[in-house]
Amino acid sequence: MTKVDLKKDIAAYTAPRGRFEIVEVPPLRYLMIDGHGAPAGPEYADAITTIYSVAYPLKFLSKKELDRDYVVPPLEAQWWADDMDSFTVNRDKSQWSWTCLNLVPDWVPAELVDRAIATAAEKGAPSIDAVRLEELREGTCVQTLHLGSFDDEGPVLARMHDEFIPAQGLRMTGRHHEIYFSDFRRTEPAKLRTVLRQPVEHT
């Protein structure tokens, strides 16, 4: 059985380091959990635990019942705040709201997702009632690959928001989106690899 790696098969999961590019992101389905507060807080940690407590049973159900195996995709998150300067200037993480995301293959039916959620609930996953399956339509986006600490993202995002996007005749529309190719619990900050993505539209 061939094991599919979605982050290699979907072009929008590749981003250049050191420069910005404009990409078209297709509609994609995700496991989602909403929350608020700093990423180092307990609510965000519980959301990550719960997302993976569903994602792994879902992978095994797909392999067993659909005869289609895949690599569990990386953690992702959307971030936003009433004052977007909290991302680019003062980095006041207490103001941040977020949605944790994990990509679901397009061949997996919603019924299988419901069963994976039920399995996670039986095992006592926190925040399990908050998990949902939803399609995300981001369309045109600007993105780049950031290598380094999350706390070093501010200047990169400032250049993206204040320089590159306006210079291309674009404006920001959706929520800031990050894709985490590294496990931040096991990777030193200088080696973290993160796609920074911003949905946009023409002015």
Buried (B, 14 or more C-beta within 10 A) or exposed (E): EEEBEBBEEBEBBEBEEEEBEEBEBEEBBBBBBBBEBBBEBEBBEBBBBBBBBBBBBBBEBBBEEEEBBBEBBBBBBBBBBEEBEBBBEEBEBEBBBBBBBBBBBEEBEEEBBEBBBEBBBEEEBBBBEBBEBEEBEBBBBBBBBBBBBBEEBBEBBBBBBEEBBEEBEBEBEBBBBBBBBBEBEEEEEEEBBBBBBBBBEEE
